[in-house]
Amino acid sequence: MKRAYIADSLIDGQLVADWLTGNGIPCEIFHQNGSGALGELPVTHPEVWVKRNPDIDKATNLISIMFDNNTGAPVVCRNCNETNPAGFDVCWQCQTSLSVC
């Protein structure tokens, strides 16, 4: 196993883990509850680890793609005229594919 990502939050880690799993890379999240105990205990951020070592390069590339897709100009849906953030594949308002917008 190799660590592919250190998340800011459990939600962030889960999104990355779901993205990797959906792209055929089995992974696991460690330290899921490490940031829940605040106070004098050190904060441990969730970490996403790939289960198969040869998958690490593909995993880091997919993580880069995941975050790169969320930058750029917003997209206006031509079906309902709703503005959607860059990186959305489907309009959040009407669920129309944004690839044709």
ABEGO torsion letter per residue (X at the ends): XBBABBBABAAAAAAAAAAAAAAGBBBBBBGAAAAABBEABBBBBBBBBBABAAAAAAAAAAAAAAAAAABEBBBBBAAAGBBBBBGBABBAAAGBBAAAX
